[in-house]
Amino acid sequence: MPDNVQTDSDRPNDGATVEQAANDAPAQSPSADGDWQEQVARLSAKNAELADQFLRSQAEMQNVRRRAEDEVSKARKFAVEGFAESLLPVCDSLEAGLAHKDATSEQIREGAEATLRQLKAALERNKVIEINPAAGTKFDPHQHQAISVVPADQEPNTVVTVLQKGYSIADRVLRPALVTVAAAK
């Protein structure tokens, strides 16, 4: 085969041109040596640029992670802030009621009832819901705690009386209602 004919194994693959193949060939002249030095310099510059981008990305990720941790920490620390704000008027009402030295028992009762309404409204605004089942309501072990089973003239396994109200927040029971339950006949 003549020396100037390229075989398939000599041809550049992946669509490379003959010029690219010539650039990839070992340098045989002093001018080609300069091309290699230029290419090494370009690749070194590109490597430095990519390393810088990588370091900046790493730093940005650390900053994002730190900001997220700070936000979670603040959310936990101040989670009850809104709830506490809604209870402050209740505290103010109790203090104002105690400041009245010459209040009659009727005034004290009215003040206590008004303060209780304020407290219940503050709880409801913060999604704390009262669990107070009516007599005859089916016993729900997820919301009620049976203190005793008593004979009663109603369906078995239903609430007879509520001894202490329960409370839930969202769908989670904070405290179950303490109830007595009708016994089976």
C-alpha positions as CSV (number, residue, x, y, z in Angstrom):
1,M,0.0,0.0,0.0
2,P,1.4,3.5,-0.8
3,D,2.6,5.6,2.1
4,N,0.2,8.5,1.5
5,V,-3.0,6.4,1.5
6,Q,-5.0,6.4,4.8
7,T,-6.6,3.2,6.0
8,D,-9.7,3.1,8.2
9,S,-7.6,2.6,11.2
10,D,-5.6,5.7,10.4
11,R,-8.6,7.9,9.9
12,P,-9.9,10.0,12.8
13,N,-13.2,8.6,14.1
14,D,-16.3,10.3,15.7
15,G,-16.6,12.7,12.7
16,A,-13.2,14.4,13.4
17,T,-11.6,16.1,10.5
18,V,-8.2,15.6,9.1
19,E,-7.1,18.9,10.6
20,Q,-8.1,17.7,14.1
21,A,-6.2,14.5,13.6
22,A,-3.2,16.5,12.5
23,N,-3.5,18.6,15.7
24,D,-3.6,15.5,17.8
25,A,-0.5,14.0,16.1
26,P,2.8,14.3,17.9
27,A,4.7,17.5,17.1
28,Q,7.5,17.1,14.6
29,S,8.6,20.7,14.1
30,P,9.4,23.6,16.4
31,S,6.3,25.4,15.4
32,A,4.1,22.4,16.4
33,D,5.8,22.5,19.8
34,G,4.5,26.0,20.3
35,D,1.0,24.8,19.4
36,W,1.2,22.1,22.1
37,Q,2.3,24.7,24.6
38,E,-0.6,26.9,23.7
39,Q,-3.0,24.0,24.0
40,V,-1.6,23.0,27.4
41,A,-1.9,26.7,28.5
42,R,-5.6,26.8,27.3
43,L,-6.4,23.5,29.0
44,S,-4.7,24.7,32.2
45,A,-6.7,27.9,32.1
46,K,-9.9,26.0,31.5
47,N,-9.0,23.6,34.4
48,A,-8.5,26.6,36.7
49,E,-11.8,28.1,35.6
50,L,-13.7,24.9,36.3
51,A,-11.9,24.4,39.6
52,D,-13.0,28.0,40.6
53,Q,-16.6,27.3,39.5
54,F,-16.6,24.1,41.5
55,L,-15.3,25.9,44.7
56,R,-17.8,28.7,44.2
57,S,-20.6,26.1,43.8
58,Q,-19.5,24.3,47.0
59,A,-19.4,27.6,48.9
60,E,-22.9,28.5,47.6
61,M,-24.2,25.1,48.7
62,Q,-22.7,25.6,52.2
63,N,-24.3,29.0,52.4
64,V,-27.7,27.6,51.3
65,R,-27.5,24.8,53.9
66,R,-26.5,27.3,56.6
67,R,-29.3,29.7,55.8
68,A,-31.8,26.8,55.8
69,E,-30.5,25.6,59.2
70,D,-30.8,29.2,60.5
71,E,-34.4,29.4,59.3
72,V,-35.4,26.1,60.8
73,S,-33.7,27.1,64.1
74,K,-35.6,30.4,64.1
75,A,-38.9,28.7,63.2
76,R,-38.5,26.3,66.2
77,K,-37.4,29.1,68.5
78,F,-40.3,31.4,67.7
79,A,-43.0,28.8,66.9
80,V,-45.1,29.9,69.8
81,E,-44.8,33.6,69.2
82,G,-48.2,33.9,67.6
83,F,-49.8,31.8,70.2
84,A,-48.2,33.8,73.0
85,E,-49.4,37.1,71.4
86,S,-53.0,35.8,71.4
87,L,-52.7,35.0,75.1
88,L,-51.5,38.4,76.2
89,P,-55.0,40.0,76.3
90,V,-56.1,37.1,78.5
91,C,-53.2,37.9,80.9
92,D,-54.1,41.6,80.8
93,S,-57.7,40.8,81.6
94,L,-56.8,38.7,84.6
95,E,-54.4,41.3,85.9
96,A,-57.1,44.0,85.5
97,G,-59.6,41.8,87.4
98,L,-57.2,41.3,90.2
99,A,-56.5,45.1,90.4
100,H,-60.2,45.7,91.4
101,K,-60.1,45.5,95.2
102,D,-63.7,46.3,95.8
103,A,-65.3,44.1,93.1
104,T,-68.6,42.3,94.0
105,S,-68.9,38.5,93.4
106,E,-71.1,39.2,90.4
107,Q,-68.5,41.5,88.9
108,I,-65.8,38.9,89.5
109,R,-67.9,36.2,87.9
110,E,-68.6,38.4,84.8
111,G,-64.9,39.2,84.5
112,A,-64.0,35.6,84.8
113,E,-66.5,34.6,82.1
114,A,-65.3,37.3,79.8
115,T,-61.7,36.2,80.3
116,L,-62.6,32.6,79.7
117,R,-64.3,33.7,76.4
118,Q,-61.1,35.5,75.5
119,L,-59.0,32.4,76.3
120,K,-61.2,30.1,74.2
121,A,-61.1,32.5,71.3
122,A,-57.3,32.7,71.5
123,L,-57.1,28.9,71.5
124,E,-59.5,28.5,68.5
125,R,-57.5,31.2,66.5
126,N,-54.4,28.9,67.1
127,K,-56.3,25.8,66.0
128,V,-56.6,24.3,69.5
129,I,-60.0,22.7,69.3
130,E,-62.1,21.6,72.3
131,I,-63.1,17.9,72.5
132,N,-66.4,17.9,74.4
133,P,-68.6,15.0,73.2
134,A,-72.3,15.2,73.9
135,A,-74.0,12.4,75.9
136,G,-74.9,9.5,73.6
137,T,-71.9,10.2,71.3
138,K,-70.1,7.0,70.2
139,F,-67.0,6.4,72.3
140,D,-63.8,7.2,70.2
141,P,-60.6,5.8,71.8
142,H,-58.6,8.3,69.6
143,Q,-60.3,11.3,71.2
144,H,-61.7,10.0,74.5
145,Q,-60.3,8.3,77.5
146,A,-62.8,6.1,79.4
147,I,-62.5,6.6,83.1
148,S,-65.3,4.2,84.0
149,V,-68.1,2.1,82.5
150,V,-71.4,2.7,84.0
151,P,-74.9,1.3,83.5
152,A,-77.0,3.7,81.6
153,D,-80.2,3.9,79.6
154,Q,-78.5,4.5,76.3
155,E,-76.6,2.6,73.6
156,P,-73.6,0.6,74.9
157,N,-70.2,2.1,74.3
158,T,-71.4,5.7,74.1
159,V,-70.4,8.7,76.2
160,V,-72.5,9.2,79.4
161,T,-70.8,12.2,80.9
162,V,-67.6,14.3,80.3
163,L,-65.5,14.6,83.4
164,Q,-62.8,16.8,81.7
165,K,-62.8,18.3,78.2
166,G,-60.0,17.3,75.8
167,Y,-58.2,19.4,73.2
168,S,-56.7,18.8,69.8
169,I,-54.5,20.9,67.6
170,A,-55.0,20.3,63.9
171,D,-55.7,16.5,63.8
172,R,-53.5,15.6,66.8
173,V,-55.0,15.1,70.2
174,L,-53.2,17.1,72.9
175,R,-55.3,15.7,75.7
176,P,-58.2,13.2,75.3
177,A,-61.6,14.0,76.9
178,L,-62.1,12.0,80.1
179,V,-65.5,10.4,79.9
180,T,-67.7,7.7,81.4
181,V,-69.0,5.2,79.0
182,A,-72.3,3.3,78.9
183,A,-71.9,-0.4,79.8
184,A,-73.2,-3.2,77.6
185,K,-76.6,-4.5,78.7
